[in-house]
Amino acid sequence: MAKLTVTPRTSLVDEPVKIHVSGLASSELVTLQASLTDDKGELFQSRAFYRSDEAGEVDLEHTAALGGDYVGVYPMGLFQFLKPEKLFHRLVKRDVMQSPFHVRLDLFRSFHLVSTPHDQPVTSQTVERWHVAPGVQRILIRDGRVRGALFLPPGEGPFPGLIDLFGGVRGLIEFRASLLASRGFAALALAYFGYEDLPEILIEVDLEYFEEAVNILLRHPKVGGTGIGLVSLCKGAEIALAMASFLPKIKAVVCINGTSALNATSLCYRNLHINPIPYKMEHLRYRSLGQLDIYDIVEVIRTETSQGSILPVEKAEATILFIVGENDRNYNSKAFAEEAMERMRRHGKKNYSMLCYPGAGHLIEPPGSPFCYHSWVSMFACVVVWGGEAQSHVAAQEHSWKEIQKFLWQHLHPGVSSKL
C-alpha cells in the first residue's frame, strides 16, 4: 500500500519539509500535487511527476521530478512553484497570527494533469505552514502619525530592532516582519501609504515620519542598542537608502532590488527638499497577456538635471547590503546598486557589499513565498511583470534569506549567531 510521509506536519514557512513516498511498485510513475487556499479564498496548486526507485520509493530530497511545474531535484519544489488558479494573483499571507497556510499534498498514480471532484488521490497529507513562531507577540502601532505592527520574539530581550519596508503595495504587509521576529529580531512592519489615516497615494516621502518610527522602536523596553536595521524591497529600498543617508540611528540596511535615486516621489526632511526624477511613462511596454513591463521607465543613464535626485549614500554610517536579481523587470537593480557603491567608493567608504543572483526577478522574498513572475499591483491598477526564471529565483530566495539574517546579526548584535 502506498504511503505518503511529510515531516514536520507543522513548521514555519522558511523551514524545509521532507516528503517521502513508499509502498510503490518498482519504477512506478506517480504525480504529487500541492494545493493551498489563501486568505482571500484563491486556490494555488503545483504538481510534479516522479518515477519510483527499485525499492518503490520517491524521496524528494534525492529523486528528480521528470516534469510538471518543475524538473530536477527540488525538495521544496511543491511549495516553491505553487501557481494561482486565476492568473495574476500573488500569494501573500495577510493574517499571520491567527492561522497558517494549510497545504494539502496528494499522491496520484500515473500521470495526473487536471483534478476533478471525481479524482481521488491514493493518499493525502496536510501540513501547516506558519509565518510566526510560538510565543511571538504582535503589537499594533498607532503612535502619533506612525502606523504599523511590531513583532517581538518570546522572552525578555533586549532584541535587535529593525524596520521592514515593502514597495508600491498599499497597506500593511506583515509576513516578513513576523518571520524576522521568529528568528530573534524585534521587527516593525511599517505602513507608509494606503493604510488607515495615512495618505492613500504616495506623493512625497516625508522622512520625519520614518524618523518617528525609528525613535518609537528604540524607545521600546525590549529593543536593545542605539540603532536599528532596515529590511527593504523596491520603493521601500529607495526609502531605506534615504533613511541611511540622513538618519544617524540606522546601523544596517538590506536593500532588495531598489534604486539609488528618488524616482517619481519627492523627499522632504526638515528644511531639505529633494525633487524626484520623473518616470518615463512613454517607455512602458505591454506583454502578450496585457501585463505592464515598467523596466525602462526608470532612468538609468544620469543627466545633469537628475544629479540632485541621486541619494547621498556616501553620508551613510550604516553598513549596506545590496541584494540584486539580475532578471528584475521592475528596475535595472544591479546598475543602481553599482552606482550607489561607486559613489560610496569615491568618498572613501567601504561599508557596503552586494549579492547578485543571475536569473532572479524583482520579488526576492523569504523562501515561504512561491515564485511570482507577474501580479496585479494596485499602485498601477494593472498587472506588472516582476521577472525572473523560476528555478534561479527560488534558489536566490533560499540563499539570500540566510545571508540577510547573518548580516543583520553581525551588524545589530555582534557576537550572536543567526537563529537559522
C-alpha positions as CSV (number, residue, x, y, z in Angstrom):
1,M,0.0,0.0,0.0
2,A,1.3,3.4,-1.0
3,K,2.3,5.7,1.9
4,L,3.0,9.4,1.9
5,T,5.1,10.8,4.7
6,V,5.5,14.5,5.3
7,T,7.6,15.8,8.2
8,P,7.2,18.0,10.1
9,R,3.5,18.5,9.9
10,T,3.7,22.0,11.4
11,S,6.6,24.4,10.6
12,L,7.5,28.0,9.7
13,V,7.3,28.7,6.0
14,D,11.0,29.3,5.8
15,E,11.8,25.8,7.1
16,P,12.2,22.7,4.9
17,V,9.7,19.9,4.8
18,K,10.6,16.3,4.0
19,I,8.4,14.5,1.6
20,H,8.7,10.7,1.1
21,V,6.6,8.1,-0.7
22,S,6.9,4.4,-0.1
23,G,5.0,1.2,-1.0
24,L,5.0,1.7,-4.7
25,A,5.9,-0.7,-7.4
26,S,9.4,-0.5,-8.8
27,S,9.7,2.3,-11.4
28,E,6.1,3.3,-10.9
29,L,5.0,6.7,-12.3
30,V,3.2,8.9,-9.8
31,T,2.0,12.5,-9.5
32,L,2.5,14.6,-6.4
33,Q,0.2,17.7,-6.1
34,A,0.2,20.5,-3.6
35,S,-2.9,22.7,-3.0
36,L,-3.4,25.8,-0.9
37,T,-6.2,28.3,-0.5
38,D,-5.1,31.7,0.6
39,D,-6.8,34.2,2.9
40,K,-9.0,35.5,0.1
41,G,-10.1,32.1,-1.0
42,E,-7.9,31.9,-4.1
43,L,-6.5,28.4,-5.0
44,F,-2.8,27.8,-5.6
45,Q,-1.6,24.5,-6.9
46,S,1.6,22.8,-8.1
47,R,2.3,19.3,-9.4
48,A,5.3,17.2,-10.4
49,F,5.7,13.7,-11.9
50,Y,8.1,11.2,-10.4
51,R,9.1,7.6,-11.0
52,S,9.9,5.4,-8.0
53,D,13.2,3.7,-7.5
54,E,13.8,-0.1,-7.3
55,A,12.6,-0.1,-3.7
56,G,9.3,1.5,-4.8
57,E,10.2,4.8,-3.1
58,V,10.2,8.5,-4.0
59,D,12.3,10.8,-1.8
60,L,12.1,14.4,-2.9
61,E,15.5,15.2,-1.3
62,H,17.1,12.8,-3.9
63,T,14.5,12.0,-6.6
64,A,14.3,14.2,-9.6
65,A,11.0,15.4,-10.9
66,L,10.6,14.3,-14.5
67,G,8.0,17.0,-15.4
68,G,5.2,19.2,-14.1
69,D,5.8,22.6,-12.6
70,Y,9.5,21.9,-12.3
71,V,12.1,19.5,-13.4
72,G,15.0,18.2,-11.3
73,V,15.7,17.7,-7.6
74,Y,13.8,20.3,-5.6
75,P,13.0,19.0,-2.1
76,M,10.6,22.0,-1.6
77,G,9.5,22.3,-5.2
78,L,5.8,21.7,-4.5
79,F,5.8,24.7,-2.2
80,Q,8.2,26.9,-4.2
81,F,6.4,26.6,-7.5
82,L,2.8,27.0,-6.4
83,K,0.8,28.9,-9.0
84,P,-2.6,30.6,-8.8
85,E,-5.6,29.0,-10.4
86,K,-6.6,32.5,-11.5
87,L,-3.9,34.4,-13.4
88,F,-2.0,37.2,-11.8
89,H,-2.7,36.5,-8.2
90,R,0.2,36.7,-5.8
91,L,0.4,34.6,-2.6
92,V,0.7,37.0,0.3
93,K,-0.2,36.0,3.9
94,R,-2.3,38.7,5.5
95,D,-3.3,37.3,8.8
96,V,0.0,36.0,10.2
97,M,-1.1,35.4,13.8
98,Q,-4.4,33.6,13.7
99,S,-3.9,30.9,11.0
100,P,-1.3,29.1,9.0
101,F,-1.4,28.2,5.3
102,H,-2.8,24.7,5.1
103,V,-1.1,22.9,2.3
104,R,-2.6,19.6,1.1
105,L,-0.3,17.1,-0.5
106,D,-1.9,14.5,-2.7
107,L,-0.4,11.4,-4.3
108,F,-1.9,10.1,-7.6
109,R,-0.9,7.1,-9.5
110,S,0.4,7.6,-13.0
111,F,0.2,10.9,-14.9
112,H,-2.3,13.2,-13.4
113,L,-2.9,16.6,-15.0
114,V,-6.3,18.0,-14.0
115,S,-8.1,17.4,-10.8
116,T,-11.9,16.9,-10.8
117,P,-14.3,16.1,-7.9
118,H,-14.2,12.5,-9.1
119,D,-10.5,12.2,-8.9
120,Q,-9.5,10.6,-5.6
121,P,-5.8,10.5,-4.6
122,V,-4.2,7.3,-3.3
123,T,-3.3,9.1,-0.1
124,S,-3.1,12.7,1.2
125,Q,-1.4,14.7,4.0
126,T,-2.0,18.2,5.1
127,V,0.7,20.4,6.6
128,E,0.6,23.7,8.5
129,R,2.9,26.5,7.3
130,W,3.1,29.4,9.8
131,H,4.6,32.9,9.3
132,V,5.1,33.3,13.1
133,A,6.7,31.1,15.7
134,P,5.0,30.2,19.0
135,G,5.4,33.0,21.6
136,V,5.9,35.8,19.1
137,Q,3.9,38.9,20.1
138,R,2.2,41.3,17.7
139,I,1.6,44.9,18.9
140,L,-0.4,47.2,16.7
141,I,1.4,50.6,16.5
142,R,-0.7,53.8,16.4
143,D,1.7,56.3,17.9
144,G,1.5,59.9,16.7
145,R,1.5,59.6,12.9
146,V,3.2,56.2,12.8
147,R,1.1,53.1,11.8
148,G,2.4,49.6,11.8
149,A,2.7,46.3,13.6
150,L,5.6,45.4,16.0
151,F,6.6,41.8,16.3
152,L,8.5,40.8,19.4
153,P,10.2,37.4,20.0
154,P,9.4,35.4,23.1
155,G,11.4,36.4,26.1
156,E,12.5,39.5,28.0
157,G,15.1,40.7,25.4
158,P,16.5,43.1,24.7
159,F,16.4,42.2,21.0
160,P,18.0,43.9,18.0
161,G,15.4,46.2,16.3
162,L,14.6,46.6,12.7
163,I,12.0,48.2,10.4
164,D,10.6,46.2,7.5
165,L,9.6,48.2,4.4
166,F,7.8,46.9,1.3
167,G,7.4,48.8,-2.0
168,G,4.5,50.0,-4.1
169,V,1.9,47.9,-2.3
170,R,-0.7,49.8,-0.3
171,G,-1.4,48.8,3.3
172,L,0.5,47.0,6.0
173,I,2.4,43.9,4.9
174,E,3.5,41.8,7.9
175,F,4.7,38.4,6.8
176,R,8.4,39.2,6.5
177,A,8.5,41.1,9.9
178,S,6.7,38.2,11.6
179,L,9.3,35.7,10.3
180,L,12.2,38.0,11.3
181,A,10.7,38.2,14.8
182,S,10.5,34.4,14.8
183,R,14.3,34.5,14.2
184,G,15.0,36.8,17.1
185,F,14.5,40.4,15.9
186,A,12.1,43.0,17.2
187,A,10.6,43.8,13.8
188,L,8.3,46.7,13.0
189,A,6.3,46.2,9.8
190,L,5.8,49.8,8.8
191,A,3.0,51.1,6.6
192,Y,3.6,54.4,4.9
193,F,0.6,54.9,2.5
194,G,-2.7,53.3,1.7
195,Y,-3.4,52.3,5.3
196,E,-5.9,53.7,7.9
197,D,-5.3,57.5,8.0
198,L,-2.1,57.6,6.0
199,P,-2.1,59.2,2.6
200,E,-3.9,57.0,0.1
201,I,-1.3,57.6,-2.6
202,L,2.5,58.1,-2.0
203,I,3.2,61.6,-3.5
204,E,6.1,62.6,-1.2
205,V,8.4,60.8,1.2
206,D,8.3,62.6,4.5
207,L,11.5,61.3,6.1
208,E,10.4,62.7,9.5
209,Y,7.6,60.1,9.5
210,F,10.2,57.3,9.2
211,E,12.4,59.0,11.8
212,E,9.5,58.9,14.2
213,A,9.2,55.2,13.6
214,V,12.9,54.7,14.4
215,N,12.5,56.5,17.7
216,I,9.4,54.7,18.6
217,L,11.1,51.4,18.0
218,L,14.2,52.4,20.0
219,R,12.1,53.5,23.0
220,H,10.5,50.1,23.4
221,P,11.9,48.4,26.5
222,K,12.5,45.1,24.7
223,V,14.6,46.7,21.9
224,G,18.3,47.0,22.6
225,G,21.1,49.0,21.2
226,T,21.5,52.6,20.0
227,G,20.4,52.0,16.4
228,I,18.3,49.8,14.2
229,G,18.4,47.8,10.9
230,L,16.2,48.1,7.8
231,V,15.0,45.4,5.5
232,S,13.5,46.8,2.3
233,L,12.3,46.0,-1.2
234,C,11.6,48.1,-4.3
235,K,10.3,51.6,-3.3
236,G,11.0,50.6,0.3
237,A,14.7,50.1,-0.6
238,E,14.8,53.6,-2.1
239,I,13.4,55.0,1.2
240,A,15.8,52.8,3.2
241,L,18.8,54.4,1.4
242,A,17.4,57.8,2.1
243,M,17.0,56.9,5.8
244,A,20.6,55.6,5.9
245,S,21.8,58.8,4.2
246,F,20.1,61.2,6.6
247,L,19.3,59.4,9.9
248,P,22.2,58.5,12.2
249,K,20.4,55.8,14.1
250,I,20.4,53.5,11.1
251,K,23.1,50.8,11.6
252,A,22.4,48.2,9.0
253,V,20.4,48.2,5.7
254,V,19.3,45.4,3.4
255,C,18.2,46.9,0.0
256,I,16.5,44.3,-2.2
257,N,16.1,45.4,-5.8
258,G,15.9,49.1,-5.3
259,T,17.2,52.3,-6.9
260,S,19.8,54.8,-6.0
261,A,17.9,58.0,-6.5
262,L,14.4,59.4,-5.8
263,N,12.1,58.4,-8.6
264,A,8.6,59.8,-9.1
265,T,8.1,60.9,-5.4
266,S,10.0,63.8,-3.8
267,L,11.5,63.7,-0.4
268,C,11.3,66.2,2.4
269,Y,13.2,66.3,5.7
270,R,13.1,69.3,8.0
271,N,14.4,72.1,5.7
272,L,15.5,69.8,3.0
273,H,13.5,69.1,-0.2
274,I,14.7,66.8,-3.0
275,N,12.9,66.7,-6.3
276,P,12.5,63.3,-7.9
277,I,13.4,62.0,-11.4
278,P,10.1,61.6,-13.2
279,Y,9.1,58.3,-14.6
280,K,9.4,58.0,-18.4
281,M,5.9,56.7,-18.8
282,E,6.3,56.7,-22.6
283,H,8.6,53.7,-22.2
284,L,6.0,51.4,-20.8
285,R,5.7,48.2,-22.7
286,Y,2.8,45.7,-22.8
287,R,3.5,42.0,-22.8
288,S,1.4,39.3,-24.6
289,L,-1.1,38.9,-21.8
290,G,-1.5,42.6,-21.3
291,Q,1.0,42.9,-18.4
292,L,3.0,46.1,-18.0
293,D,6.8,45.9,-18.2
294,I,8.0,49.0,-16.4
295,Y,11.7,48.3,-16.6
296,D,12.5,51.2,-18.9
297,I,10.5,53.9,-17.2
298,V,13.2,54.5,-14.5
299,E,16.2,56.5,-15.7
300,V,19.5,54.6,-15.7
301,I,21.8,56.9,-17.6
302,R,22.1,60.0,-15.5
303,T,21.7,63.5,-16.9
304,E,22.8,66.8,-15.4
305,T,19.3,67.6,-14.3
306,S,19.0,64.3,-12.4
307,Q,22.1,64.6,-10.3
308,G,20.3,66.4,-7.5
309,S,17.9,63.5,-7.1
310,I,20.6,60.9,-6.5
311,L,20.7,59.9,-2.8
312,P,23.8,60.9,-0.9
313,V,24.6,57.4,0.3
314,E,28.2,58.5,1.0
315,K,26.8,60.1,4.2
316,A,25.5,56.8,5.5
317,E,27.3,55.4,8.5
318,A,25.2,52.2,8.3
319,T,26.6,49.1,6.6
320,I,24.5,48.4,3.4
321,L,23.8,45.1,1.8
322,F,22.5,45.3,-1.8
323,I,20.6,42.3,-3.0
324,V,20.1,42.2,-6.7
325,G,18.1,40.0,-9.0
326,E,19.7,40.2,-12.4
327,N,16.4,39.4,-14.2
328,D,14.5,42.0,-12.3
329,R,12.0,43.6,-14.7
330,N,11.0,46.4,-12.4
331,Y,14.4,48.1,-12.2
332,N,17.9,47.7,-13.5
333,S,18.7,46.9,-9.9
334,K,22.3,45.9,-10.5
335,A,23.1,49.2,-12.2
336,F,21.6,51.2,-9.4
337,A,23.4,49.2,-6.7
338,E,26.7,49.6,-8.5
339,E,26.0,53.4,-8.9
340,A,25.4,53.7,-5.1
341,M,28.5,51.6,-4.3
342,E,30.7,53.6,-6.7
343,R,29.5,56.8,-5.1
344,M,30.5,55.5,-1.7
345,R,33.8,54.2,-3.0
346,R,34.6,57.7,-4.4
347,H,34.2,59.1,-0.9
348,G,36.4,56.6,0.7
349,K,33.6,54.4,2.1
350,K,33.8,50.7,2.4
351,N,30.6,50.0,4.3
352,Y,28.8,48.1,1.5
353,S,28.5,44.8,-0.2
354,M,26.4,43.2,-2.9
355,L,24.8,39.8,-3.6
356,C,23.9,39.2,-7.2
357,Y,21.6,36.5,-8.4
358,P,21.5,35.7,-12.1
359,G,18.0,34.6,-13.2
360,A,16.3,36.1,-10.1
361,G,13.5,38.6,-10.6
362,H,12.2,41.5,-8.5
363,L,10.3,39.9,-5.7
364,I,13.1,38.3,-3.8
365,E,11.2,37.3,-0.6
366,P,11.6,34.7,2.2
367,P,11.6,31.1,1.0
368,G,7.9,30.6,2.0
369,S,6.8,32.8,-0.9
370,P,6.5,30.9,-4.2
371,F,8.0,32.3,-7.4
372,C,5.8,35.1,-8.8
373,Y,6.5,36.3,-12.3
374,H,3.7,38.9,-12.6
375,S,0.8,40.1,-10.5
376,W,-1.8,42.8,-10.0
377,V,-0.5,46.0,-8.5
378,S,-3.0,48.5,-7.0
379,M,-0.5,51.4,-7.3
380,F,-0.6,51.0,-11.1
381,A,-4.1,49.5,-11.3
382,C,-2.8,46.8,-13.6
383,V,-0.7,43.7,-13.8
384,V,3.1,44.3,-13.6
385,V,5.9,42.0,-14.7
386,W,8.4,41.2,-11.9
387,G,10.7,39.0,-14.0
388,G,12.8,36.1,-13.0
389,E,13.4,32.5,-14.1
390,A,11.6,30.1,-11.6
391,Q,14.4,27.7,-10.6
392,S,17.0,30.5,-10.3
393,H,14.6,32.7,-8.4
394,V,13.7,30.2,-5.7
395,A,17.4,29.4,-5.2
396,A,18.1,33.1,-4.7
397,Q,15.3,33.3,-2.1
398,E,16.8,30.3,-0.2
399,H,20.3,31.7,-0.2
400,S,19.5,35.4,0.4
401,W,17.2,34.8,3.3
402,K,20.1,33.1,5.2
403,E,22.5,35.9,4.2
404,I,20.1,38.6,5.3
405,Q,19.8,37.1,8.8
406,K,23.6,36.7,9.1
407,F,24.2,40.3,8.0
408,L,21.6,41.7,10.5
409,W,23.0,39.7,13.4
410,Q,26.6,40.7,12.5
411,H,25.8,44.4,12.5
412,L,23.0,44.8,15.0
413,H,24.1,42.2,17.6
414,P,27.7,41.3,17.1
415,G,28.8,38.0,18.7
416,V,25.3,36.4,18.4
417,S,24.8,33.9,15.6
418,S,21.8,33.8,13.3
419,K,18.9,31.6,14.6
420,L,18.7,29.6,11.3
